[in-house]
Amino acid sequence: PIVSFGSLMTEGTTLSRRGQHDKALGCFSDALKLRAGDKHCLITRSKCFLKLGDTENSLKDAEASLQIDKTFYEGLYQKAETLYAMGDFEFALVFYHRGRRLRPDLHKFQLGINKAEEAIVNCIGNPSSVKLESKEELCFVSRQAESKKDSQKQQNKPKDQKDKKQTKKKSPKTEQQLLGELYADKAFLEKLLKDEDLMQSCTRQGIKVMDLVLDGISYLNRRRDFWQQQKPIYARVYERKVLRQELKQDKKQKPSDISRSIKKNMEDIELCRGSAEESCRKAERLLKKIEAWSEKEVPNKNELIGNLHSCIGNAQLAMGQMEAALHSHKMDLDCARQNALTDAVSRALDNIGHVYARTGKFQQAINTWEEKIPLAQSSLEKAWLFHEIGRCYLELDKAEKAQDYGQKSLQSADEEGDVEWQLHATVLVAQAQVKLKDYRSAILNFERALEKAKLVPSEAAQNGIIAALDNVSKSFIAELEKNPHE
């Protein structure tokens, strides 16, 4: 079978979700051979490298995606995440800020800025706590001059002092605090080093056991140094001191407490999806609370308000309250447009279209979904969007339009390599051709759809397609009998 770019991407993404990142890397690398320099593929491969701890290659792929498109926000975010994992917090902060300027609606850039700033403060201390006393004339000393002084000091130091500094180990207590659960693994590997016979032995692949053990210890030491830089012991003491001071100052609910409360409430709403009434009630209660808080207390207040209107609308739709659902989703759309939240606009248009389609207002559903087309971010999203529009045109007896959108849906599904949406799109095209009395083409498409249904596999779809094929064949035979010369 011919391997397409879309099918390799789908397979790689599936393997990555399962945690099989090394196998996923192979798929993404093969996909890049078919479509060299694809920025989306480079980013997915970069994420795999990062999961495997290969920060160097992760950074290379992120930078390669930005060479293609400097305004590619996913590339900026991935580069920032990789730099953060490498311990380059200052550079990571720069790229989080660049991403936020491009996409202020995406909360992940603000979270990145917060964690990078926190890591920098943990390393160097809070700037507000530093007091500068100008007893003498202040002057700036270049880094070269500083390094020269340091080298002179090093030369003046006795040799044994240097060696002591190099061989000085971190205390077991400090190391245990930094490594946490991994401390036991390091202790076990260090114990193995004392077994000389084991260290001289080799694995079946010919690799020395000593090399493997030393690699493991080296990796744990690098992790320890990274965590020491990200959150040193003295920073933790400082944090506890600040926390005690804050508790003394006031006992009011803080933004951090509010955000935790909101997160818990949102999780509760998600868990209540089986009960639309309960989900709706909890979302309405949380909406009233958020509207009462200030933007200082809830930085992403507008985004949350829109999200809750969407949750309420979906619950009302499930309960059959169509007018109320339409009103809630329109509130979500207004909120998204006022705050330039592109993803939220796309979500609201999708939901409004569904409400119109459920109430039989197919032309209004078409108008809404056609407005969403430029906002679709993937081939898979376009596949179902074109299918829904085509289905509405079929309901309005506009078979030619239905056929056009069915073919667009099929093309997008082919790009993504998604068999299920290829099946839906092919059935839509065939049904439109039946309406157009193009029975020969309809039979061919139903046969293709039957093959897709076997691959999914879906017994219900197979039975439905077989019944449709039987009806079309009868219509085709009847048409031939009427016009035997055609």
One Martini backbone bead per residue (centre of mass of N, CA, C, O) as a GRO file, in nm:
protein
  486
    1PRO     BB    1   0.098   0.034   0.017
    2ILE     BB    2   0.053   0.370   0.012
    3VAL     BB    3   0.237   0.613   0.177
    4SER     BB    4   0.127   0.885   0.349
    5PHE     BB    5   0.161   1.168   0.521
    6GLY     BB    6  -0.104   1.147   0.687
    7SER     BB    7  -0.065   0.851   0.795
    8LEU     BB    8   0.204   0.906   0.945
    9MET     BB    9   0.094   1.125   1.134
   10THR     BB   10  -0.129   0.953   1.267
   11GLU     BB   11   0.055   0.728   1.374
   12GLY     BB   12   0.251   0.908   1.539
   13THR     BB   13   0.035   1.034   1.726
   14THR     BB   14  -0.067   0.768   1.848
   15LEU     BB   15   0.208   0.671   1.966
   16SER     BB   16   0.256   0.921   2.143
   17ARG     BB   17  -0.001   0.886   2.323
   18ARG     BB   18   0.112   0.595   2.423
   19GLY     BB   19   0.443   0.654   2.466
   20GLN     BB   20   0.583   0.581   2.169
   21HIS     BB   21   0.829   0.789   2.080
   22ASP     BB   22   1.035   0.625   1.909
   23LYS     BB   23   0.827   0.534   1.691
   24ALA     BB   24   0.718   0.816   1.618
   25LEU     BB   25   0.982   0.928   1.501
   26GLY     BB   26   0.983   0.750   1.247
   27CYS     BB   27   0.723   0.865   1.123
   28PHE     BB   28   0.811   1.170   1.110
   29SER     BB   29   1.065   1.122   0.938
   30ASP     BB   30   0.913   0.997   0.694
   31ALA     BB   31   0.727   1.242   0.647
   32LEU     BB   32   0.970   1.444   0.584
   33LYS     BB   33   1.051   1.297   0.319
   34LEU     BB   34   0.777   1.375   0.171
   35ARG     BB   35   0.769   1.669   0.354
   36ALA     BB   36   0.984   1.892   0.357
   37GLY     BB   37   0.954   2.129   0.617
   38ASP     BB   38   0.716   2.064   0.793
   39LYS     BB   39   0.614   2.237   1.066
   40HIS     BB   40   0.420   2.036   1.211
   41CYS     BB   41   0.612   1.792   1.206
   42LEU     BB   42   0.851   1.919   1.354
   43ILE     BB   43   0.697   1.965   1.622
   44THR     BB   44   0.617   1.670   1.685
   45ARG     BB   45   0.913   1.573   1.691
   46SER     BB   46   1.014   1.765   1.912
   47LYS     BB   47   0.830   1.647   2.136
   48CYS     BB   48   0.958   1.366   2.133
   49PHE     BB   49   1.245   1.446   2.205
   50LEU     BB   50   1.165   1.574   2.479
   51LYS     BB   51   1.046   1.313   2.607
   52LEU     BB   52   1.343   1.165   2.563
   53GLY     BB   53   1.568   1.408   2.638
   54ASP     BB   54   1.634   1.545   2.344
   55THR     BB   55   1.704   1.875   2.334
   56GLU     BB   56   1.875   1.927   2.082
   57ASN     BB   57   1.672   1.818   1.862
   58SER     BB   58   1.428   1.979   1.956
   59LEU     BB   59   1.553   2.258   1.891
   60LYS     BB   60   1.609   2.215   1.589
   61ASP     BB   61   1.308   2.176   1.502
   62ALA     BB   62   1.197   2.442   1.613
   63GLU     BB   63   1.389   2.624   1.440
   64ALA     BB   64   1.304   2.514   1.162
   65SER     BB   65   1.005   2.614   1.177
   66LEU     BB   66   1.095   2.926   1.201
   67GLN     BB   67   1.238   2.951   0.924
   68ILE     BB   68   0.973   2.923   0.763
   69ASP     BB   69   0.802   3.064   1.026
   70LYS     BB   70   0.825   3.330   1.247
   71THR     BB   71   0.491   3.323   1.323
   72PHE     BB   72   0.502   3.040   1.459
   73TYR     BB   73   0.364   2.965   1.760
   74GLU     BB   74   0.442   2.663   1.805
   75GLY     BB   75   0.746   2.709   1.771
   76LEU     BB   76   0.782   2.908   2.005
   77TYR     BB   77   0.679   2.720   2.228
   78GLN     BB   78   0.877   2.483   2.183
   79LYS     BB   79   1.135   2.644   2.227
   80ALA     BB   80   1.070   2.735   2.514
   81GLU     BB   81   1.037   2.450   2.640
   82THR     BB   82   1.325   2.352   2.574
   83LEU     BB   83   1.483   2.575   2.720
   84TYR     BB   84   1.363   2.512   2.995
   85ALA     BB   85   1.468   2.213   3.008
   86MET     BB   86   1.780   2.327   2.984
   87GLY     BB   87   1.780   2.605   3.182
   88ASP     BB   88   1.704   2.856   2.979
   89PHE     BB   89   1.503   3.084   3.112
   90GLU     BB   90   1.553   3.355   2.967
   91PHE     BB   91   1.504   3.254   2.673
   92ALA     BB   92   1.227   3.135   2.725
   93LEU     BB   93   1.090   3.404   2.802
   94VAL     BB   94   1.121   3.543   2.527
   95PHE     BB   95   0.937   3.328   2.367
   96TYR     BB   96   0.682   3.357   2.535
   97HIS     BB   97   0.642   3.659   2.466
   98ARG     BB   98   0.624   3.631   2.159
   99GLY     BB   99   0.376   3.446   2.161
  100ARG     BB  100   0.181   3.639   2.314
  101ARG     BB  101   0.182   3.863   2.100
  102LEU     BB  102   0.051   3.679   1.880
  103ARG     BB  103  -0.124   3.493   2.121
  104PRO     BB  104  -0.318   3.614   2.373
  105ASP     BB  105  -0.543   3.372   2.385
  106LEU     BB  106  -0.312   3.188   2.491
  107HIS     BB  107  -0.247   3.056   2.806
  108LYS     BB  108   0.035   2.905   2.779
  109PHE     BB  109   0.220   3.158   2.766
  110GLN     BB  110   0.160   3.265   3.051
  111LEU     BB  111   0.254   3.011   3.201
  112GLY     BB  112   0.545   3.025   3.094
  113ILE     BB  113   0.618   3.298   3.215
  114ASN     BB  114   0.569   3.222   3.510
  115LYS     BB  115   0.776   2.980   3.530
  116ALA     BB  116   1.029   3.134   3.436
  117GLU     BB  117   1.026   3.358   3.651
  118GLU     BB  118   1.037   3.167   3.895
  119ALA     BB  119   1.310   3.033   3.821
  120ILE     BB  120   1.479   3.295   3.826
  121VAL     BB  121   1.416   3.376   4.120
  122ASN     BB  122   1.530   3.109   4.243
  123CYS     BB  123   1.827   3.170   4.142
  124ILE     BB  124   1.857   3.512   4.214
  125GLY     BB  125   1.614   3.638   4.323
  126ASN     BB  126   1.443   3.907   4.430
  127PRO     BB  127   1.482   4.232   4.325
  128SER     BB  128   1.322   4.377   4.571
  129SER     BB  129   1.535   4.252   4.798
  130VAL     BB  130   1.749   4.446   4.677
  131LYS     BB  131   2.009   4.649   4.825
  132LEU     BB  132   2.182   4.945   4.727
  133GLU     BB  133   2.505   5.060   4.827
  134SER     BB  134   2.665   5.392   4.778
  135LYS     BB  135   2.969   5.447   4.907
  136GLU     BB  136   3.088   5.436   4.629
  137GLU     BB  137   3.186   5.444   4.322
  138LEU     BB  138   3.017   5.329   4.054
  139CYS     BB  139   3.100   5.048   3.837
  140PHE     BB  140   3.151   4.884   3.536
  141VAL     BB  141   3.228   4.545   3.481
  142SER     BB  142   3.353   4.346   3.277
  143ARG     BB  143   3.351   4.015   3.201
  144GLN     BB  144   3.652   3.994   3.132
  145ALA     BB  145   3.762   4.115   3.397
  146GLU     BB  146   3.628   3.906   3.582
  147SER     BB  147   3.761   3.652   3.457
  148LYS     BB  148   4.051   3.744   3.515
  149LYS     BB  149   4.027   3.749   3.822
  150ASP     BB  150   3.943   3.453   3.855
  151SER     BB  151   4.200   3.328   3.723
  152GLN     BB  152   4.399   3.450   3.926
  153LYS     BB  153   4.278   3.315   4.176
  154GLN     BB  154   4.316   3.024   4.076
  155GLN     BB  155   4.631   3.041   4.055
  156ASN     BB  156   4.677   3.116   4.367
  157LYS     BB  157   4.569   2.858   4.434
  158PRO     BB  158   4.598   2.572   4.555
  159LYS     BB  159   4.581   2.258   4.430
  160ASP     BB  160   4.425   2.106   4.659
  161GLN     BB  161   4.186   2.304   4.661
  162LYS     BB  162   4.082   2.243   4.377
  163ASP     BB  163   4.032   1.939   4.415
  164LYS     BB  164   3.828   1.968   4.644
  165LYS     BB  165   3.611   2.121   4.478
  166GLN     BB  166   3.571   1.901   4.258
  167THR     BB  167   3.516   1.652   4.476
  168LYS     BB  168   3.279   1.782   4.589
  169LYS     BB  169   2.997   1.678   4.745
  170LYS     BB  170   2.684   1.632   4.793
  171SER     BB  171   2.472   1.595   5.022
  172PRO     BB  172   2.247   1.350   5.079
  173LYS     BB  173   2.014   1.537   5.170
  174THR     BB  174   2.015   1.728   4.926
  175GLU     BB  175   1.992   1.509   4.705
  176GLN     BB  176   1.720   1.393   4.807
  177GLN     BB  177   1.557   1.656   4.763
  178LEU     BB  178   1.613   1.677   4.451
  179LEU     BB  179   1.545   1.368   4.351
  180GLY     BB  180   1.384   1.197   4.538
  181GLU     BB  181   1.292   0.896   4.408
  182LEU     BB  182   1.579   0.882   4.247
  183TYR     BB  183   1.783   0.832   4.480
  184ALA     BB  184   1.761   0.520   4.497
  185ASP     BB  185   1.874   0.468   4.210
  186LYS     BB  186   2.154   0.593   4.255
  187ALA     BB  187   2.239   0.413   4.494
  188PHE     BB  188   2.220   0.148   4.331
  189LEU     BB  189   2.432   0.219   4.108
  190GLU     BB  190   2.671   0.271   4.308
  191LYS     BB  191   2.669  -0.021   4.419
  192LEU     BB  192   2.729  -0.168   4.148
  193LEU     BB  193   3.025  -0.053   4.105
  194LYS     BB  194   3.153  -0.256   4.328
  195ASP     BB  195   3.097  -0.481   4.113
  196GLU     BB  196   3.345  -0.597   3.919
  197ASP     BB  197   3.231  -0.835   3.754
  198LEU     BB  198   2.981  -0.687   3.642
  199MET     BB  199   3.138  -0.444   3.504
  200GLN     BB  200   3.295  -0.644   3.293
  201SER     BB  201   3.046  -0.709   3.167
  202CYS     BB  202   2.810  -0.797   2.902
  203THR     BB  203   2.585  -0.764   2.675
  204ARG     BB  204   2.439  -0.895   2.393
  205GLN     BB  205   2.531  -0.619   2.233
  206GLY     BB  206   2.828  -0.537   2.374
  207ILE     BB  207   2.771  -0.377   2.633
  208LYS     BB  208   2.891  -0.229   2.898
  209VAL     BB  209   2.782  -0.212   3.218
  210MET     BB  210   2.947   0.032   3.315
  211ASP     BB  211   2.844   0.234   3.100
  212LEU     BB  212   2.544   0.222   3.183
  213VAL     BB  213   2.577   0.312   3.478
  214LEU     BB  214   2.726   0.583   3.421
  215ASP     BB  215   2.498   0.705   3.252
  216GLY     BB  216   2.285   0.704   3.476
  217ILE     BB  217   2.440   0.884   3.679
  218SER     BB  218   2.480   1.126   3.487
  219TYR     BB  219   2.180   1.187   3.447
  220LEU     BB  220   2.110   1.236   3.750
  221ASN     BB  221   2.309   1.472   3.785
  222ARG     BB  222   2.175   1.659   3.577
  223ARG     BB  223   1.901   1.671   3.719
  224ARG     BB  224   2.003   1.783   3.985
  225ASP     BB  225   2.124   2.048   3.865
  226PHE     BB  226   1.862   2.152   3.743
  227TRP     BB  227   1.693   2.162   4.010
  228GLN     BB  228   1.889   2.347   4.155
  229GLN     BB  229   1.846   2.585   3.955
  230GLN     BB  230   1.533   2.603   3.961
  231LYS     BB  231   1.523   2.493   4.294
  232PRO     BB  232   1.678   2.577   4.544
  233ILE     BB  233   1.704   2.546   4.879
  234TYR     BB  234   1.703   2.851   4.951
  235ALA     BB  235   1.435   2.908   4.794
  236ARG     BB  236   1.254   2.737   4.979
  237VAL     BB  237   1.302   2.901   5.234
  238TYR     BB  238   1.205   3.169   5.114
  239GLU     BB  239   0.916   3.077   5.047
  240ARG     BB  240   0.829   3.015   5.340
  241LYS     BB  241   0.872   3.304   5.443
  242VAL     BB  242   0.672   3.447   5.251
  243LEU     BB  243   0.422   3.281   5.329
  244ARG     BB  244   0.411   3.373   5.626
  245GLN     BB  245   0.378   3.676   5.563
  246GLU     BB  246   0.111   3.652   5.398
  247LEU     BB  247  -0.059   3.525   5.629
  248LYS     BB  248  -0.035   3.775   5.816
  249GLN     BB  249  -0.155   4.002   5.641
  250ASP     BB  250  -0.386   3.801   5.506
  251LYS     BB  251  -0.709   3.601   5.484
  252LYS     BB  252  -0.765   3.626   5.204
  253GLN     BB  253  -0.843   3.547   4.892
  254LYS     BB  254  -0.638   3.435   4.651
  255PRO     BB  255  -0.560   3.391   4.326
  256SER     BB  256  -0.456   3.098   4.370
  257ASP     BB  257  -0.719   3.000   4.509
  258ILE     BB  258  -0.911   3.073   4.281
  259SER     BB  259  -0.780   2.898   4.057
  260ARG     BB  260  -0.823   2.629   4.207
  261SER     BB  261  -1.130   2.652   4.230
  262ILE     BB  262  -1.189   2.670   3.927
  263LYS     BB  263  -1.056   2.405   3.842
  264LYS     BB  264  -1.238   2.222   4.015
  265ASN     BB  265  -1.511   2.313   3.891
  266MET     BB  266  -1.443   2.231   3.597
  267GLU     BB  267  -1.405   1.930   3.662
  268ASP     BB  268  -1.695   1.884   3.767
  269ILE     BB  269  -1.836   1.954   3.499
  270GLU     BB  270  -1.702   1.728   3.334
  271LEU     BB  271  -1.813   1.489   3.518
  272CYS     BB  272  -2.132   1.587   3.453
  273ARG     BB  273  -2.198   1.502   3.147
  274GLY     BB  274  -2.411   1.278   3.205
  275SER     BB  275  -2.549   1.536   3.354
  276ALA     BB  276  -2.689   1.812   3.230
  277GLU     BB  277  -2.820   1.952   3.476
  278GLU     BB  278  -2.571   1.956   3.664
  279SER     BB  279  -2.378   2.101   3.470
  280CYS     BB  280  -2.551   2.360   3.439
  281ARG     BB  281  -2.566   2.440   3.740
  282LYS     BB  282  -2.256   2.464   3.793
  283ALA     BB  283  -2.191   2.671   3.566
  284GLU     BB  284  -2.382   2.899   3.668
  285ARG     BB  285  -2.248   2.930   3.948
  286LEU     BB  286  -1.960   2.999   3.843
  287LEU     BB  287  -2.033   3.245   3.670
  288LYS     BB  288  -2.121   3.430   3.906
  289LYS     BB  289  -1.847   3.431   4.051
  290ILE     BB  290  -1.666   3.545   3.820
  291GLU     BB  291  -1.825   3.813   3.775
  292ALA     BB  292  -1.744   3.917   4.075
  293TRP     BB  293  -1.465   3.917   3.989
  294SER     BB  294  -1.167   4.036   3.912
  295GLU     BB  295  -0.902   4.058   3.685
  296LYS     BB  296  -0.684   4.029   3.906
  297GLU     BB  297  -0.795   3.755   4.020
  298VAL     BB  298  -0.884   3.692   3.699
  299PRO     BB  299  -0.704   3.709   3.415
  300ASN     BB  300  -0.908   3.493   3.238
  301LYS     BB  301  -1.213   3.582   3.253
  302ASN     BB  302  -1.331   3.595   2.957
  303GLU     BB  303  -1.258   3.305   2.878
  304LEU     BB  304  -1.429   3.166   3.104
  305ILE     BB  305  -1.706   3.282   3.035
  306GLY     BB  306  -1.723   3.158   2.751
  307ASN     BB  307  -1.684   2.861   2.839
  308LEU     BB  308  -1.945   2.852   3.018
  309HIS     BB  309  -2.149   2.917   2.796
  310SER     BB  310  -2.078   2.660   2.638
  311CYS     BB  311  -2.154   2.452   2.858
  312ILE     BB  312  -2.448   2.543   2.889
  313GLY     BB  313  -2.533   2.502   2.590
  314ASN     BB  314  -2.474   2.192   2.579
  315ALA     BB  315  -2.671   2.117   2.807
  316GLN     BB  316  -2.930   2.238   2.674
  317LEU     BB  317  -2.918   2.061   2.422
  318ALA     BB  318  -2.943   1.786   2.578
  319MET     BB  319  -3.236   1.893   2.702
  320GLY     BB  320  -3.387   2.057   2.449
  321GLN     BB  321  -3.298   2.376   2.481
  322MET     BB  322  -3.265   2.557   2.206
  323GLU     BB  323  -3.289   2.863   2.267
  324ALA     BB  324  -3.095   2.866   2.509
  325ALA     BB  325  -2.849   2.750   2.357
  326LEU     BB  326  -2.827   2.976   2.146
  327HIS     BB  327  -2.781   3.205   2.348
  328SER     BB  328  -2.521   3.095   2.484
  329HIS     BB  329  -2.347   3.075   2.218
  330LYS     BB  330  -2.374   3.381   2.152
  331MET     BB  331  -2.230   3.478   2.407
  332ASP     BB  332  -1.962   3.339   2.339
  333LEU     BB  333  -1.916   3.492   2.070
  334ASP     BB  334  -1.914   3.783   2.180
  335CYS     BB  335  -1.678   3.740   2.380
  336ALA     BB  336  -1.466   3.649   2.166
  337ARG     BB  337  -1.476   3.907   1.985
  338GLN     BB  338  -1.411   4.125   2.205
  339ASN     BB  339  -1.124   3.943   2.279
  340ALA     BB  340  -0.984   3.796   2.037
  341LEU     BB  341  -1.081   3.469   2.037
  342THR     BB  342  -1.037   3.247   1.797
  343ASP     BB  343  -1.106   2.965   1.921
  344ALA     BB  344  -1.381   3.059   2.042
  345VAL     BB  345  -1.515   3.137   1.777
  346SER     BB  346  -1.503   2.855   1.651
  347ARG     BB  347  -1.667   2.709   1.871
  348ALA     BB  348  -1.931   2.880   1.855
  349LEU     BB  349  -1.997   2.828   1.554
  350ASP     BB  350  -2.025   2.526   1.580
  351ASN     BB  351  -2.261   2.524   1.793
  352ILE     BB  352  -2.466   2.695   1.634
  353GLY     BB  353  -2.487   2.505   1.391
  354HIS     BB  354  -2.603   2.263   1.553
  355VAL     BB  355  -2.865   2.398   1.644
  356TYR     BB  356  -2.979   2.462   1.363
  357ALA     BB  357  -2.977   2.167   1.257
  358ARG     BB  358  -3.166   2.048   1.486
  359THR     BB  359  -3.406   2.273   1.396
  360GLY     BB  360  -3.397   2.290   1.059
  361LYS     BB  361  -3.182   2.540   1.001
  362PHE     BB  362  -2.983   2.493   0.741
  363GLN     BB  363  -2.894   2.771   0.626
  364GLN     BB  364  -2.787   2.884   0.898
  365ALA     BB  365  -2.579   2.662   0.937
  366ILE     BB  366  -2.417   2.716   0.682
  367ASN     BB  367  -2.339   3.013   0.739
  368THR     BB  368  -2.185   2.950   1.001
  369TRP     BB  369  -1.979   2.734   0.893
  370GLU     BB  370  -1.856   2.911   0.664
  371GLU     BB  371  -1.728   3.110   0.874
  372LYS     BB  372  -1.530   2.878   0.997
  373ILE     BB  373  -1.332   2.774   0.779
  374PRO     BB  374  -1.075   2.974   0.825
  375LEU     BB  375  -1.041   2.845   1.136
  376ALA     BB  376  -0.943   2.587   1.049
  377GLN     BB  377  -0.649   2.381   1.159
  378SER     BB  378  -0.736   2.108   1.010
  379SER     BB  379  -0.818   1.847   0.807
  380LEU     BB  380  -1.018   1.712   1.003
  381GLU     BB  381  -1.195   1.961   1.056
  382LYS     BB  382  -1.272   2.001   0.755
  383ALA     BB  383  -1.406   1.730   0.703
  384TRP     BB  384  -1.655   1.770   0.903
  385LEU     BB  385  -1.745   2.050   0.802
  386PHE     BB  386  -1.808   1.976   0.505
  387HIS     BB  387  -2.006   1.750   0.573
  388GLU     BB  388  -2.222   1.922   0.725
  389ILE     BB  389  -2.282   2.113   0.489
  390GLY     BB  390  -2.360   1.892   0.283
  391ARG     BB  391  -2.597   1.775   0.453
  392CYS     BB  392  -2.768   2.036   0.443
  393TYR     BB  393  -2.795   2.051   0.132
  394LEU     BB  394  -2.943   1.780   0.112
  395GLU     BB  395  -3.192   1.874   0.282
  396LEU     BB  396  -3.238   2.119   0.053
  397ASP     BB  397  -3.198   1.985  -0.242
  398LYS     BB  398  -2.873   2.051  -0.300
  399ALA     BB  399  -2.688   1.829  -0.460
  400GLU     BB  400  -2.443   1.972  -0.588
  401LYS     BB  401  -2.337   2.101  -0.326
  402ALA     BB  402  -2.315   1.836  -0.168
  403GLN     BB  403  -2.103   1.709  -0.357
  404ASP     BB  404  -1.881   1.922  -0.326
  405TYR     BB  405  -1.850   1.893  -0.011
  406GLY     BB  406  -1.789   1.589  -0.014
  407GLN     BB  407  -1.521   1.615  -0.178
  408LYS     BB  408  -1.380   1.801   0.026
  409SER     BB  409  -1.395   1.605   0.263
  410LEU     BB  410  -1.234   1.375   0.124
  411GLN     BB  411  -0.972   1.533   0.081
  412SER     BB  412  -0.918   1.592   0.384
  413ALA     BB  413  -0.920   1.292   0.476
  414ASP     BB  414  -0.679   1.209   0.298
  415GLU     BB  415  -0.469   1.400   0.426
  416GLU     BB  416  -0.513   1.263   0.718
  417GLY     BB  417  -0.589   0.944   0.700
  418ASP     BB  418  -0.913   0.912   0.758
  419VAL     BB  419  -1.136   0.655   0.730
  420GLU     BB  420  -1.403   0.751   0.859
  421TRP     BB  421  -1.426   1.022   0.688
  422GLN     BB  422  -1.414   0.882   0.414
  423LEU     BB  423  -1.681   0.735   0.453
  424HIS     BB  424  -1.876   0.976   0.498
  425ALA     BB  425  -1.805   1.129   0.233
  426THR     BB  426  -1.876   0.903   0.029
  427VAL     BB  427  -2.174   0.878   0.108
  428LEU     BB  428  -2.255   1.170   0.042
  429VAL     BB  429  -2.184   1.161  -0.259
  430ALA     BB  430  -2.373   0.925  -0.331
  431GLN     BB  431  -2.642   1.060  -0.238
  432ALA     BB  432  -2.621   1.300  -0.434
  433GLN     BB  433  -2.617   1.121  -0.696
  434VAL     BB  434  -2.899   1.008  -0.659
  435LYS     BB  435  -3.046   1.283  -0.679
  436LEU     BB  436  -2.902   1.327  -0.978
  437LYS     BB  437  -2.917   1.036  -1.130
  438ASP     BB  438  -2.609   0.915  -1.084
  439TYR     BB  439  -2.590   0.587  -1.055
  440ARG     BB  440  -2.309   0.490  -1.138
  441SER     BB  441  -2.147   0.667  -0.935
  442ALA     BB  442  -2.298   0.576  -0.679
  443ILE     BB  443  -2.214   0.278  -0.688
  444LEU     BB  444  -1.906   0.326  -0.672
  445ASN     BB  445  -1.917   0.483  -0.394
  446PHE     BB  446  -2.055   0.261  -0.225
  447GLU     BB  447  -1.827   0.053  -0.268
  448ARG     BB  448  -1.607   0.223  -0.134
  449ALA     BB  449  -1.755   0.252   0.140
  450LEU     BB  450  -1.758  -0.052   0.206
  451GLU     BB  451  -1.451  -0.079   0.233
  452LYS     BB  452  -1.426   0.126   0.466
  453ALA     BB  453  -1.620  -0.023   0.668
  454LYS     BB  454  -1.425  -0.273   0.692
  455LEU     BB  455  -1.182  -0.102   0.818
  456VAL     BB  456  -1.290   0.030   1.082
  457PRO     BB  457  -1.524  -0.138   1.182
  458SER     BB  458  -1.882  -0.147   1.047
  459GLU     BB  459  -2.173  -0.315   1.048
  460ALA     BB  460  -2.391  -0.093   1.020
  461ALA     BB  461  -2.267   0.044   0.770
  462GLN     BB  462  -2.270  -0.202   0.584
  463ASN     BB  463  -2.579  -0.249   0.586
  464GLY     BB  464  -2.659   0.034   0.481
  465ILE     BB  465  -2.498   0.020   0.211
  466ILE     BB  466  -2.627  -0.235   0.094
  467ALA     BB  467  -2.914  -0.116   0.085
  468ALA     BB  468  -2.840   0.126  -0.099
  469LEU     BB  469  -2.730  -0.042  -0.338
  470ASP     BB  470  -2.993  -0.190  -0.400
  471ASN     BB  471  -3.164   0.065  -0.469
  472VAL     BB  472  -2.980   0.181  -0.693
  473SER     BB  473  -2.982  -0.064  -0.881
  474LYS     BB  474  -3.287  -0.053  -0.935
  475SER     BB  475  -3.290   0.234  -1.053
  476PHE     BB  476  -3.087   0.174  -1.283
  477ILE     BB  477  -3.254  -0.048  -1.425
  478ALA     BB  478  -3.507   0.128  -1.472
  479GLU     BB  479  -3.359   0.339  -1.649
  480LEU     BB  480  -3.266   0.140  -1.872
  481GLU     BB  481  -3.556   0.045  -1.955
  482LYS     BB  482  -3.650   0.328  -2.047
  483ASN     BB  483  -3.336   0.368  -2.178
  484PRO     BB  484  -3.190   0.146  -2.387
  485HIS     BB  485  -2.992   0.348  -2.570
  486GLU     BB  486  -2.798   0.469  -2.329
   0.00000   0.00000   0.00000
